Amino acid sequence: MPLKNTTQKKKVSDDDIAKIVEAARMAPSSYGIQPCRVIAVSNQELKEKMVPVAWNQKIVAECSHVLIFAAWDKYTSERVHNIFDYTTDQRGTPRGSAFGSHTEAIANSQIEMTDEEALQDTSRQACIAFAMAIAQAAELKIDNTPMGGFTNSEMDELLSLNEKGLKSVYMLALGYRQTEGDWLVDLKKVRTPTEEFLIEMK
């Protein structure tokens, strides 16, 4: 459900935002490393500052909340081993045994990536969480607009993401549409026909 002609009068509840964020948090990721974070922005002044960074798309200021999905800028030994140790601690199993005898080999496969390779990988992982958030918002009947149209470096600076070792990847505007004046509201949703979209190999 795309978000069009939003109004600030009806806000998405904190409870629903928590459900959307939880869907993203519970998303699968490679080796369970979860190399992404979600930044939830509801502050009106900050949303307005984000508009020029988002190529003057007014929806950023007009919506209830904006979620920014940010990926790790690199893999480090500390980052990878911290999540593996957290996993084993939560499961009550010995540290270093997250993946049995393969734990260190898996850790090294991530750590040895170049920064460019790592960012490509972490961005793909963020995309999975992004999709889960979109699906959860739709399930809650909260209109949303996935956005990739923004200047990443400027968004990183505005939100101080570089200091956190993060790079912005996607944005998700959340809110409730105003049906009045929305030229799309009564139009049929159109997607590629199933017979073209699906390639079956039986």
MDTraj code that builds the backbone (N, CA, C; nanometers):
import mdtraj as md
import numpy as np

residues = "MET PRO LEU LYS ASN THR THR GLN LYS LYS LYS VAL SER ASP ASP ASP ILE ALA LYS ILE VAL GLU ALA ALA ARG MET ALA PRO SER SER TYR GLY ILE GLN PRO CYS ARG VAL ILE ALA VAL SER ASN GLN GLU LEU LYS GLU LYS MET VAL PRO VAL ALA TRP ASN GLN LYS ILE VAL ALA GLU CYS SER HIS VAL LEU ILE PHE ALA ALA TRP ASP LYS TYR THR SER GLU ARG VAL HIS ASN ILE PHE ASP TYR THR THR ASP GLN ARG GLY THR PRO ARG GLY SER ALA PHE GLY SER HIS THR GLU ALA ILE ALA ASN SER GLN ILE GLU MET THR ASP GLU GLU ALA LEU GLN ASP THR SER ARG GLN ALA CYS ILE ALA PHE ALA MET ALA ILE ALA GLN ALA ALA GLU LEU LYS ILE ASP ASN THR PRO MET GLY GLY PHE THR ASN SER GLU MET ASP GLU LEU LEU SER LEU ASN GLU LYS GLY LEU LYS SER VAL TYR MET LEU ALA LEU GLY TYR ARG GLN THR GLU GLY ASP TRP LEU VAL ASP LEU LYS LYS VAL ARG THR PRO THR GLU GLU PHE LEU ILE GLU MET LYS".split()
xyz = np.array([
    [0.0842, -0.1186, 0.0000],
    [0.0000, 0.0000, 0.0000],
    [0.0878, 0.1237, 0.0000],
    [0.1026, 0.1902, -0.1118],
    [0.1863, 0.3094, -0.1148],
    [0.1246, 0.4218, -0.0353],
    [0.2069, 0.5021, 0.0217],
    [0.1628, 0.6144, 0.1027],
    [0.1542, 0.7372, 0.0140],
    [0.0348, 0.7918, -0.0008],
    [0.0139, 0.9085, -0.0854],
    [-0.0661, 1.0133, -0.0087],
    [-0.0332, 1.1394, -0.0310],
    [-0.1092, 1.2490, 0.0287],
    [-0.1325, 1.2265, 0.1772],
    [-0.0265, 1.2109, 0.2506],
    [-0.0376, 1.1772, 0.3909],
    [-0.0811, 1.2955, 0.4750],
    [-0.1294, 1.2656, 0.5920],
    [-0.1655, 1.3691, 0.6867],
    [-0.0935, 1.3422, 0.8171],
    [-0.0535, 1.4477, 0.8856],
    [0.0128, 1.4326, 1.0132],
    [-0.0875, 1.4163, 1.1267],
    [-0.2150, 1.4298, 1.1003],
    [-0.3159, 1.4232, 1.2054],
    [-0.3251, 1.2843, 1.2665],
    [-0.3136, 1.1811, 1.1863],
    [-0.3220, 1.0449, 1.2366],
    [-0.1833, 0.9829, 1.2355],
    [-0.1323, 0.9568, 1.3546],
    [0.0011, 0.9012, 1.3682],
    [-0.0054, 0.7496, 1.3829],
    [0.0997, 0.6833, 1.3371],
    [0.1133, 0.5401, 1.3611],
    [0.1477, 0.5229, 1.5085],
    [0.0798, 0.4320, 1.5749],
    [0.1008, 0.4139, 1.7183],
    [0.2392, 0.3571, 1.7480],
    [0.2875, 0.3837, 1.8685],
    [0.4158, 0.3290, 1.9111],
    [0.4134, 0.1764, 1.9074],
    [0.2986, 0.1196, 1.9416],
    [0.2848, -0.0262, 1.9421],
    [0.3012, -0.0837, 1.8020],
    [0.2415, -0.0176, 1.7029],
    [0.2534, -0.0665, 1.5653],
    [0.3946, -0.0462, 1.5109],
    [0.4570, 0.0657, 1.5459],
    [0.5966, 0.0858, 1.5043],
    [0.6829, -0.0247, 1.5629],
    [0.6587, -0.0592, 1.6892],
    [0.7359, -0.1658, 1.7536],
    [0.7173, -0.2984, 1.6812],
    [0.5958, -0.3261, 1.6349],
    [0.5696, -0.4508, 1.5621],
    [0.6437, -0.4531, 1.4285],
    [0.6470, -0.3400, 1.3610],
    [0.7164, -0.3320, 1.2317],
    [0.8678, -0.3491, 1.2517],
    [0.9206, -0.2818, 1.3527],
    [1.0638, -0.2947, 1.3821],
    [1.0966, -0.4376, 1.4238],
    [1.0087, -0.5001, 1.5010],
    [1.0328, -0.6375, 1.5449],
    [1.0342, -0.7343, 1.4265],
    [0.9482, -0.7088, 1.3283],
    [0.9493, -0.7928, 1.2076],
    [1.0834, -0.7819, 1.1370],
    [1.1377, -0.6608, 1.1325],
    [1.2695, -0.6419, 1.0712],
    [1.3781, -0.7086, 1.1550],
    [1.3671, -0.6961, 1.2863],
    [1.4673, -0.7540, 1.3760],
    [1.4703, -0.9066, 1.3666],
    [1.3545, -0.9654, 1.3457],
    [1.3445, -1.1111, 1.3399],
    [1.3715, -1.1673, 1.2001],
    [1.4036, -1.0820, 1.1058],
    [1.4290, -1.1262, 0.9685],
    [1.5519, -1.2170, 0.9643],
    [1.5519, -1.3127, 0.8733],
    [1.6704, -1.3977, 0.8594],
    [1.7871, -1.3194, 0.8030],
    [1.9080, -1.3631, 0.8379],
    [2.0285, -1.3026, 0.7824],
    [2.1356, -1.4099, 0.7738],
    [2.2339, -1.3865, 0.6927],
    [2.3410, -1.4831, 0.6718],
    [2.4143, -1.5101, 0.8035],
    [2.4131, -1.6363, 0.8452],
    [2.4765, -1.6807, 0.9704],
    [2.4184, -1.6119, 1.0937],
    [2.3031, -1.5485, 1.0793],
    [2.2403, -1.4818, 1.1927],
    [2.3163, -1.3608, 1.2427],
    [2.4019, -1.3035, 1.1597],
    [2.4865, -1.1922, 1.2036],
    [2.4086, -1.0615, 1.2157],
    [2.3021, -1.0467, 1.1376],
    [2.2197, -0.9252, 1.1400],
    [2.3038, -0.7974, 1.1266],
    [2.3706, -0.7804, 1.0131],
    [2.4600, -0.6648, 0.9961],
    [2.3878, -0.5385, 0.9510],
    [2.2748, -0.5107, 1.0145],
    [2.2018, -0.3873, 0.9815],
    [2.1293, -0.3382, 1.1056],
    [2.0896, -0.2137, 1.1010],
    [2.0162, -0.1521, 1.2106],
    [1.9021, -0.0686, 1.1519],
    [1.8022, -0.0392, 1.2353],
    [1.6889, 0.0434, 1.1931],
    [1.6869, 0.1699, 1.2774],
    [1.6769, 0.2830, 1.2112],
    [1.6645, 0.4123, 1.2796],
    [1.5223, 0.4615, 1.2572],
    [1.4470, 0.4809, 1.3645],
    [1.3080, 0.5258, 1.3549],
    [1.3016, 0.6753, 1.3827],
    [1.2507, 0.7499, 1.2857],
    [1.2455, 0.8961, 1.2984],
    [1.0996, 0.9421, 1.2987],
    [1.0588, 1.0058, 1.4085],
    [0.9259, 1.0673, 1.4161],
    [0.9353, 1.2173, 1.4435],
    [1.0530, 1.2637, 1.4809],
    [1.0744, 1.4057, 1.5083],
    [1.0493, 1.4891, 1.3829],
    [0.9559, 1.5815, 1.3907],
    [0.9153, 1.6567, 1.2727],
    [1.0286, 1.7419, 1.2155],
    [1.1041, 1.8064, 1.3025],
    [1.2142, 1.8913, 1.2564],
    [1.3184, 1.8092, 1.1798],
    [1.3480, 1.6912, 1.2314],
    [1.4462, 1.6064, 1.1654],
    [1.3927, 1.5548, 1.0320],
    [1.2652, 1.5183, 1.0282],
    [1.2058, 1.4718, 0.9018],
    [1.2142, 1.5810, 0.7954],
    [1.1911, 1.7053, 0.8363],
    [1.1977, 1.8157, 0.7407],
    [1.3400, 1.8365, 0.6897],
    [1.4380, 1.8138, 0.7754],
    [1.5769, 1.8231, 0.7321],
    [1.6132, 1.7109, 0.6346],
    [1.5416, 1.6006, 0.6434],
    [1.5677, 1.4871, 0.5566],
    [1.5130, 1.5074, 0.4157],
    [1.4168, 1.5980, 0.4002],
    [1.3520, 1.6171, 0.2702],
    [1.4512, 1.6496, 0.1586],
    [1.5371, 1.7514, 0.1714],
    [1.6316, 1.7802, 0.0628],
    [1.7301, 1.6662, 0.0379],
    [1.7628, 1.5916, 0.1421],
    [1.8515, 1.4764, 0.1259],
    [1.7809, 1.3672, 0.0458],
    [1.6479, 1.3608, 0.0625],
    [1.5666, 1.2629, -0.0093],
    [1.5101, 1.3220, -0.1381],
    [1.5903, 1.4044, -0.2032],
    [1.5580, 1.4592, -0.3347],
    [1.4247, 1.5340, -0.3352],
    [1.3998, 1.6054, -0.2241],
    [1.2811, 1.6903, -0.2092],
    [1.1488, 1.6145, -0.2178],
    [1.1505, 1.4920, -0.1752],
    [1.0262, 1.4143, -0.1692],
    [0.9533, 1.4520, -0.0397],
    [0.8426, 1.5253, -0.0541],
    [0.7712, 1.5823, 0.0596],
    [0.7138, 1.4771, 0.1525],
    [0.6965, 1.3570, 0.1011],
    [0.6387, 1.2505, 0.1822],
    [0.7194, 1.2259, 0.3086],
    [0.8488, 1.2535, 0.3029],
    [0.9356, 1.2308, 0.4181],
    [0.8936, 1.3177, 0.5360],
    [0.8541, 1.4414, 0.5088],
    [0.8097, 1.5317, 0.6155],
    [0.6640, 1.5108, 0.6506],
    [0.5848, 1.4652, 0.5550],
    [0.4411, 1.4570, 0.5749],
    [0.3961, 1.3278, 0.6426],
    [0.4770, 1.2239, 0.6364],
    [0.4359, 1.0952, 0.6926],
    [0.4490, 1.0948, 0.8449],
    [0.3990, 0.9893, 0.9059],
    [0.4049, 0.9762, 1.0511],
    [0.5457, 0.9439, 1.0993],
    [0.6055, 0.8415, 1.0418],
    [0.7394, 0.7966, 1.0799],
    [0.8194, 0.7609, 0.9553],
    [0.9498, 0.7742, 0.9661],
    [1.0400, 0.7239, 0.8625],
    [1.1357, 0.6249, 0.9287],
    [1.1454, 0.5077, 0.8704],
    [1.2441, 0.4099, 0.9158],
    [1.3598, 0.4108, 0.8170],
    [1.4798, 0.4256, 0.8678],
    [1.5988, 0.4179, 0.7825],
    [1.6681, 0.2865, 0.8122],
    [1.6918, 0.2088, 0.7088],
    [1.7612, 0.0812, 0.7220],
    [1.9078, 0.1052, 0.6863],
    [1.9935, 0.0798, 0.7829],
    [2.1358, 0.1079, 0.7663],
    [2.2163, -0.0212, 0.7820],
    [2.3141, -0.0375, 0.6946],
    [2.3969, -0.1580, 0.6948],
    [2.5328, -0.1310, 0.7576],
    [2.5918, -0.2343, 0.8161],
    [2.7291, -0.2204, 0.8643],
    [2.8184, -0.1762, 0.7493],
    [2.9139, -0.0913, 0.7786],
    [3.0054, -0.0463, 0.6736],
    [3.1151, -0.1491, 0.6455],
    [3.1354, -0.2437, 0.7377],
    [3.2370, -0.3476, 0.7176],
    [3.2145, -0.4588, 0.8202],
    [3.2773, -0.5707, 0.7949],
    [3.2806, -0.6775, 0.8949],
    [3.4124, -0.6664, 0.9708],
    [3.4066, -0.6792, 1.1013],
    [3.5283, -0.6834, 1.1815],
    [3.5211, -0.8068, 1.2714],
    [3.6367, -0.8467, 1.3198],
    [3.6412, -0.9618, 1.4096],
    [3.5541, -0.9365, 1.5326],
    [3.5606, -0.8141, 1.5849],
    [3.4824, -0.7814, 1.7042],
    [3.3331, -0.7924, 1.6780],
    [3.2882, -0.7379, 1.5661],
    [3.1458, -0.7423, 1.5342],
    [3.0959, -0.8861, 1.5172],
    [3.1694, -0.9646, 1.4405],
    [3.1256, -1.1009, 1.4116],
    [3.1294, -1.1874, 1.5375],
    [3.2377, -1.1792, 1.6108],
    [3.2482, -1.2631, 1.7306],
    [3.1533, -1.2184, 1.8414],
    [3.1231, -1.0891, 1.8475],
    [3.0261, -1.0425, 1.9471],
    [2.8902, -1.1068, 1.9256],
    [2.8435, -1.1123, 1.8009],
    [2.7121, -1.1720, 1.7757],
    [2.7154, -1.3222, 1.7944],
    [2.8254, -1.3864, 1.7565],
    [2.8367, -1.5310, 1.7791],
    [2.8387, -1.5620, 1.9288],
    [2.9119, -1.4809, 2.0057],
    [2.9171, -1.5022, 2.1505],
    [2.7809, -1.4753, 2.2147],
    [2.7131, -1.3722, 2.1670],
    [2.5798, -1.3421, 2.2195],
    [2.4848, -1.4592, 2.1930],
    [2.4964, -1.5174, 2.0744],
    [2.4108, -1.6302, 2.0381],
    [2.4346, -1.7490, 2.1298],
    [2.5602, -1.7843, 2.1492],
    [2.5890, -1.8995, 2.2353],
    [2.5536, -1.8697, 2.3808],
    [2.5755, -1.7464, 2.4261],
    [2.5391, -1.7105, 2.5633],
    [2.3884, -1.7254, 2.5849],
    [2.3102, -1.6809, 2.4871],
    [2.1649, -1.6905, 2.4979],
    [2.1179, -1.8360, 2.4954],
    [2.1909, -1.9198, 2.4261],
    [2.1537, -2.0611, 2.4150],
    [2.2137, -2.1476, 2.5249],
    [2.3021, -2.0874, 2.6038],
    [2.3653, -2.1630, 2.7103],
    [2.4653, -2.2654, 2.6610],
    [2.5288, -2.2354, 2.5478],
    [2.6304, -2.3244, 2.4910],
    [2.7666, -2.2554, 2.4965],
    [2.8757, -2.3312, 2.4846],
    [3.0088, -2.2711, 2.4968],
    [3.0370, -2.1688, 2.3874],
    [3.1059, -2.0625, 2.4247],
    [3.1475, -1.9641, 2.3254],
    [3.2417, -2.0293, 2.2241],
    [3.2313, -1.9843, 2.1007],
    [3.3137, -2.0415, 1.9947],
    [3.2508, -2.1613, 1.9281],
    [3.1277, -2.1957, 1.9705],
    [3.0622, -2.3155, 1.9155],
    [2.9338, -2.2839, 1.8397],
    [2.9170, -2.1567, 1.7981],
    [2.7922, -2.1169, 1.7319],
    [2.7604, -2.2051, 1.6120],
    [2.8639, -2.2417, 1.5365],
    [2.8446, -2.3280, 1.4203],
    [2.9363, -2.4509, 1.4298],
    [2.9538, -2.4982, 1.5515],
    [3.0357, -2.6159, 1.5728],
    [3.1796, -2.5928, 1.5295],
    [3.2355, -2.6920, 1.4644],
    [3.3757, -2.6830, 1.4225],
    [3.3957, -2.5841, 1.3082],
    [3.2863, -2.5357, 1.2491],
    [3.2964, -2.4432, 1.1356],
    [3.2916, -2.2962, 1.1786],
    [3.2776, -2.2712, 1.3083],
    [3.2556, -2.1346, 1.3565],
    [3.3635, -2.0377, 1.3098],
    [3.4893, -2.0708, 1.3307],
    [3.5966, -1.9791, 1.2942],
    [3.6095, -1.9620, 1.1435],
    [3.5856, -2.0697, 1.0690],
    [3.5924, -2.0593, 0.9234],
    [3.4835, -1.9650, 0.8719],
    [3.3654, -1.9746, 0.9306],
    [3.2550, -1.8870, 0.8917],
    [3.2872, -1.7425, 0.9296],
    [3.3388, -1.7225, 1.0502],
    [3.3753, -1.5880, 1.0937],
    [3.4787, -1.5272, 1.0006],
    [3.5805, -1.6049, 0.9666],
    [3.6868, -1.5545, 0.8792],
    [3.6359, -1.5230, 0.7393],
    [3.5365, -1.5989, 0.6924],
    [3.4825, -1.5740, 0.5579],
    [3.4182, -1.4364, 0.5504],
    [3.3662, -1.3877, 0.6622],
    [3.3068, -1.2540, 0.6673],
    [3.4147, -1.1476, 0.6900],
    [3.5018, -1.1732, 0.7857],
    [3.6037, -1.0759, 0.8236],
    [3.6996, -1.0460, 0.7092],
    [3.7270, -1.1460, 0.6261],
    [3.8252, -1.1309, 0.5182],
    [3.7707, -1.0568, 0.3959],
    [3.6425, -1.0233, 0.3952],
    [3.5873, -0.9462, 0.2836],
    [3.6509, -0.8077, 0.2815],
    [3.6696, -0.7534, 0.1629],
    [3.7100, -0.6136, 0.1526],
    [3.5937, -0.5271, 0.1996],
    [3.6203, -0.4004, 0.2286],
    [3.5125, -0.3110, 0.2723],
    [3.4035, -0.3008, 0.1666],
    [3.4422, -0.2978, 0.0404],
    [3.3436, -0.2892, -0.0682],
    [3.2585, -0.4154, -0.0734],
    [3.3224, -0.5318, -0.0643],
    [3.2477, -0.6579, -0.0654],
    [3.1555, -0.6676, 0.0556],
    [3.2062, -0.6228, 0.1692],
    [3.1264, -0.6303, 0.2914],
    [3.0021, -0.5434, 0.2823],
    [3.0171, -0.4205, 0.2314],
    [2.9019, -0.3304, 0.2219],
    [2.7979, -0.3848, 0.1243],
    [2.8431, -0.4452, 0.0150],
    [2.7486, -0.5086, -0.0765],
    [2.6718, -0.6192, -0.0050],
    [2.7429, -0.6968, 0.0739],
    [2.6808, -0.8084, 0.1453],
    [2.5855, -0.7587, 0.2536],
    [2.6294, -0.6634, 0.3347],
    [2.5440, -0.6150, 0.4428],
    [2.4211, -0.5419, 0.3888],
    [2.4356, -0.4762, 0.2748],
    [2.3210, -0.4086, 0.2127],
    [2.2162, -0.5099, 0.1682],
    [2.2620, -0.6230, 0.1160],
    [2.1673, -0.7289, 0.0775],
    [2.0962, -0.7855, 0.2000],
    [2.1704, -0.7980, 0.3102],
    [2.1075, -0.8462, 0.4334],
    [2.0032, -0.7460, 0.4824],
    [2.0344, -0.6172, 0.4722],
    [1.9399, -0.5137, 0.5142],
    [1.8124, -0.5190, 0.4313],
    [1.8266, -0.5577, 0.3051],
    [1.7112, -0.5652, 0.2152],
    [1.6091, -0.6668, 0.2643],
    [1.6566, -0.7758, 0.3257],
    [1.5651, -0.8775, 0.3777],
    [1.4832, -0.8190, 0.4928],
    [1.5509, -0.7519, 0.5846],
    [1.4811, -0.6887, 0.6963],
    [1.3832, -0.5821, 0.6473],
    [1.4245, -0.5085, 0.5463],
    [1.3415, -0.4045, 0.4836],
    [1.2117, -0.4654, 0.4306],
    [1.2231, -0.5777, 0.3613],
    [1.1056, -0.6440, 0.3049],
    [1.0114, -0.6935, 0.4138],
    [1.0670, -0.7456, 0.5228],
    [0.9834, -0.7942, 0.6320],
    [0.9070, -0.6797, 0.6977],
    [0.9707, -0.5637, 0.7083],
    [0.9043, -0.4465, 0.7655],
    [0.7897, -0.4006, 0.6759],
    [0.8114, -0.4022, 0.5457],
    [0.7068, -0.3645, 0.4507],
    [0.5872, -0.4580, 0.4635],
    [0.6153, -0.5875, 0.4723],
    [0.5077, -0.6869, 0.4831],
    [0.4304, -0.6689, 0.6132],
    [0.5014, -0.6427, 0.7223],
    [0.4339, -0.6235, 0.8509],
    [0.3475, -0.4980, 0.8502],
    [0.3979, -0.3920, 0.7895],
    [0.3183, -0.2694, 0.7798],
    [0.1903, -0.2951, 0.7013],
    [0.2015, -0.3680, 0.5924],
    [0.0829, -0.4006, 0.5120],
    [-0.0157, -0.4844, 0.5930],
    [0.0368, -0.5790, 0.6696],
    [-0.0486, -0.6640, 0.7537],
    [-0.1253, -0.5803, 0.8557],
    [-0.0619, -0.4743, 0.9035],
    [-0.1254, -0.3850, 1.0012],
    [-0.2110, -0.2775, 0.9344],
    [-0.2191, -0.2834, 0.8013],
    [-0.2956, -0.1858, 0.7227],
    [-0.2414, -0.0432, 0.7414],
    [-0.1100, -0.0363, 0.7509],
    [-0.0417, 0.0925, 0.7576],
    [0.0195, 0.1197, 0.6214],
    [-0.0189, 0.2298, 0.5611],
    [0.0339, 0.2641, 0.4292],
    [0.1830, 0.2910, 0.4398],
    [0.2552, 0.2512, 0.3361],
    [0.4002, 0.2680, 0.3421],
    [0.4573, 0.2870, 0.2025],
    [0.5667, 0.3591, 0.1981],
    [0.6353, 0.3825, 0.0716],
    [0.7833, 0.3477, 0.0876],
    [0.8282, 0.2388, 0.0239],
    [0.9710, 0.2063, 0.0252],
    [1.0458, 0.3080, -0.0603],
    [1.1608, 0.3526, -0.0123],
    [1.2336, 0.4574, -0.0818],
    [1.3823, 0.4263, -0.0891],
    [1.4349, 0.4403, -0.2089],
    [1.5787, 0.4294, -0.2288],
    [1.6347, 0.5584, -0.2852],
    [1.5452, 0.6523, -0.3137],
    [1.5847, 0.7779, -0.3762],
    [1.6285, 0.8820, -0.2755],
    [1.7525, 0.8746, -0.2337],
    [1.8087, 0.9755, -0.1446],
    [1.9607, 0.9690, -0.1563],
    [2.0267, 1.0746, -0.1133],
    [2.1722, 1.0797, -0.1195],
    [2.2286, 1.0163, 0.0074],
    [2.2816, 0.8956, -0.0080],
    [2.3214, 0.8162, 0.1079],
    [2.4239, 0.8865, 0.1960],
    [2.5254, 0.9444, 0.1341],
    [2.6317, 1.0075, 0.2131],
    [2.5784, 1.1233, 0.2965],
    [2.4843, 1.1996, 0.2411],
    [2.4267, 1.3119, 0.3147],
    [2.3357, 1.2624, 0.4274],
    [2.2640, 1.1524, 0.4015],
    [2.1796, 1.0948, 0.5064],
    [2.2662, 1.0407, 0.6199],
    [2.3769, 0.9775, 0.5833],
    [2.4685, 0.9259, 0.6850],
    [2.5198, 1.0388, 0.7740],
    [2.5506, 1.1514, 0.7122],
    [2.6018, 1.2661, 0.7878],
    [2.4941, 1.3265, 0.8763],
    [2.3738, 1.3418, 0.8212],
    [2.2630, 1.4011, 0.8963],
    [2.2300, 1.3196, 1.0209],
    [2.2338, 1.1884, 1.0083],
    [2.1961, 1.1002, 1.1188],
    [2.3159, 1.0489, 1.1983],
    [2.4351, 1.1011, 1.1663],
    [2.5594, 1.0604, 1.2346],
    [2.5816, 0.9099, 1.2281],
    [2.5522, 0.8512, 1.1131],
    [2.5657, 0.7062, 1.0987],
    [2.7105, 0.6620, 1.0862],
    [2.7939, 0.7471, 1.0270],
    [2.9348, 0.7100, 1.0111],
    [3.0001, 0.6818, 1.1461],
    [2.9588, 0.7579, 1.2470],
    [3.0140, 0.7386, 1.3808],
    [2.9749, 0.6036, 1.4395],
    [2.8682, 0.5468, 1.3869],
    [2.8207, 0.4176, 1.4344],
    [2.8663, 0.3033, 1.3446],
    [2.9457, 0.3341, 1.2420],
    [2.9906, 0.2314, 1.1490],
    [2.8801, 0.1796, 1.0610],
    [2.7858, 0.2693, 1.0255],
    [2.6688, 0.2307, 0.9456],
    [2.6596, 0.3149, 0.8189],
    [2.5927, 0.2584, 0.7181],
    [2.5647, 0.3276, 0.5923],
    [2.4160, 0.3117, 0.5603],
    [2.3484, 0.4235, 0.5354],
    [2.2059, 0.4159, 0.5014],
    [2.1868, 0.3452, 0.3681],
    [2.0820, 0.2636, 0.3622],
    [2.0558, 0.1840, 0.2420],
    [1.9157, 0.2098, 0.1864],
    [1.8156, 0.2042, 0.2748],
    [1.6761, 0.2221, 0.2331],
    [1.6028, 0.3072, 0.3350],
    [1.4903, 0.3655, 0.2893],
    [1.4002, 0.4382, 0.3783],
    [1.2600, 0.3828, 0.3601],
    [1.1827, 0.3842, 0.4691],
    [1.0435, 0.3391, 0.4629],
    [0.9564, 0.4436, 0.5312],
    [0.8745, 0.5133, 0.4508],
    [0.7817, 0.6124, 0.5044],
    [0.6543, 0.5417, 0.5472],
    [0.6062, 0.5716, 0.6672],
    [0.4885, 0.5052, 0.7230],
    [0.3829, 0.6075, 0.7624],
    [0.2577, 0.5738, 0.7434],
    [0.1499, 0.6637, 0.7822],
    [0.0179, 0.6161, 0.7260],
    [-0.0757, 0.7087, 0.7134],
    [-0.2085, 0.6767, 0.6613],
    [-0.2430, 0.7767, 0.5510],
    [-0.2844, 0.7245, 0.4388],
    [-0.3138, 0.8111, 0.3248],
    [-0.4440, 0.8872, 0.3433],
    [-0.4536, 0.9991, 0.2764],
    [-0.5796, 1.0700, 0.2615],
    [-0.6357, 1.0286, 0.1266],
    [-0.7538, 0.9707, 0.1262],
    [-0.8099, 0.9247, -0.0004],
    [-0.8506, 1.0402, -0.0904],
    [-0.8870, 1.1529, -0.0304],
    [-0.9252, 1.2686, -0.1112],
    [-0.8023, 1.3228, -0.1837],
    [-0.8134, 1.3331, -0.3132],
    [-0.7042, 1.3861, -0.3923],
    [-0.6009, 1.2833, -0.4329],
    [-0.6207, 1.1570, -0.3922],
    [-0.5269, 1.0513, -0.4293],
    [-0.5757, 0.9869, -0.5589],
    [-0.5111, 1.0187, -0.6696],
    [-0.5564, 0.9700, -0.7998],
    [-0.5345, 0.8202, -0.8178],
    [-0.4544, 0.7601, -0.7293],
    [-0.4281, 0.6164, -0.7408],
    [-0.5258, 0.5292, -0.6630],
    [-0.6002, 0.5901, -0.5699],
    [-0.6736, 0.5117, -0.4720],
    [-0.7742, 0.4135, -0.5339],
    [-0.8396, 0.4512, -0.6434],
    [-0.9405, 0.3640, -0.7032],
    [-0.8904, 0.2866, -0.8250],
    [-0.7617, 0.2983, -0.8549],
    [-0.7066, 0.2300, -0.9717],
    [-0.6611, 0.0890, -0.9362],
    [-0.6760, -0.0007, -1.0291],
    [-0.6350, -0.1398, -1.0096],
    [-0.4835, -0.1483, -0.9924],
    [-0.4413, -0.2308, -0.8973],
    [-0.2974, -0.2551, -0.8816],
    [-0.2522, -0.3438, -0.9960],
    [-0.1460, -0.3032, -1.0620],
    [-0.0986, -0.3762, -1.1804],
    [0.0423, -0.4292, -1.1549],
    [0.0614, -0.5577, -1.1800],
    [0.1908, -0.6224, -1.1692],
    [0.2092, -0.7145, -1.2898],
    [0.3318, -0.7567, -1.3141],
    [0.3609, -0.8495, -1.4228],
    [0.2757, -0.9749, -1.4063],
    [0.2107, -1.0251, -1.5141],
    [0.1279, -1.1459, -1.5036],
    [0.2085, -1.2637, -1.4496],
    [0.1413, -1.3488, -1.3732],
    [0.2082, -1.4634, -1.3109],
    [0.2798, -1.5494, -1.4127],
    [0.2150, -1.5701, -1.5295],
    [0.2778, -1.6575, -1.6308],
    [0.4075, -1.6007, -1.6856],
    [0.4283, -1.4695, -1.6701],
    [0.5549, -1.4100, -1.7098],
    [0.6513, -1.3991, -1.5916],
    [0.5948, -1.3740, -1.4752],
    [0.6767, -1.3552, -1.3564],
    [0.7374, -1.4866, -1.3058],
    [0.6583, -1.5924, -1.3126],
    [0.7014, -1.7223, -1.2600],
    [0.7622, -1.8080, -1.3703],
    [0.8817, -1.8565, -1.3433],
    [0.9483, -1.9507, -1.4344],
    [0.9577, -2.0836, -1.3612],
    [0.8796, -2.1794, -1.4016],
    [0.8756, -2.3094, -1.3348],
    [0.9697, -2.4083, -1.4022],
    [1.0417, -2.4820, -1.3221],
    [1.1312, -2.5876, -1.3719],
    [1.0985, -2.7153, -1.2966],
    [1.0035, -2.7908, -1.3531],
    [0.9547, -2.9128, -1.2864],
    [1.0369, -3.0353, -1.3260],
])
top = md.Topology()
chain = top.add_chain()
for i, resn in enumerate(residues, 1):
    res = top.add_residue(resn, chain, resSeq=i)
    for name in ("N", "CA", "C"):
        top.add_atom(name, md.element.get_by_symbol(name[0]), res)
traj = md.Trajectory(xyz[None], top)
